[in-house]
């Protein structure tokens, strides 16, 4: 599995989701949207930690990769999702 492809796929989905939440905040439900932004920030932190760990050959990289694979699996029906992104692949 390409680490870069997984990172780029998941980061793009987070960007799309964040844009949708920001639209929601501007148009209707700021309280709901703020909680969603907090969750997105948390998921981005896990992704960033994985990217840094991979770059530095950190021993935490395999565990973080698995976490990102599980988080990215949420987007399993997206046209750009690849089977190789699935946990355990």
N, C-alpha and C positions, 0 to 999 in steps of 0.2 A: 504494500500500500504506500502511496506517495504521501508523505507527511505534509508537504506543501499543498497538495490538492485538498486534503482534508481540512487544513487550516483555512485555506481560501474559501472553500465551500461553506464552512460553518460561519466564518466571519461575514460572508455575503448575506447569509440568512439572518444573522443578528442585525446587520445593517438594515435589511428590509423590514424586519420586525420593529426595530427602533423607529424608523421613519413612520410606520403605521401608528405606533403609539403616540408619537409626537403630533401627528395629525389629529388623533383622538383628543389629546390634551387641548389643542388649540380650538377644537370645534365643540366639545361637549363635556367630557368627564375628566377634569384634571386629577381628581383624587384617585380614580382607577388607574389612570395613565402613569401617575408618579410611582405607584407600587410596581407596575410593569417595568418602568425604567430601572428601578432598583434591582429587579430580578435580572434584567438584561445586563446590567453592570456586573453582577455576580458571575453570570455565565461568561462574560467577556474576560473577567479576571482569570477564570480557569483556563480559557483558551490562551491568554497571554502567558500564563505560567507554563503551559505546555510548550508553546513556541520557544520560550526562553530556555526551558529544560532541554529541548531537542537541540537547539543551537549550541548549548554548552555541554552536551553529552552528560547531562545530569542524571543521576541514578533514579530520580523521580519521574523521568520521561515516560517509561512504560505505563506506570499507573495513571499519569495524567493523560496519556494517549487514550487509554481505556475510558476514562471519564469523558473526554471529548467525543469519543465514538458513541457513547451512550447519549450524550446531549445532542449530538448531530442526528442520531437516529429518529429524533422527533420530527425531522424533516424528510423522513424516508420516502414519502410520496412525491417529493419535489423532482422535477424533470432532471435536475443535475446531480441528484443523489446517486452514488455508485454502491454496488453491493460490497465493494472492498472497504467501504467506510463502516460497515456493520461491526459491532463488537465481536471480537474473536476471530476476525479475518486477518 
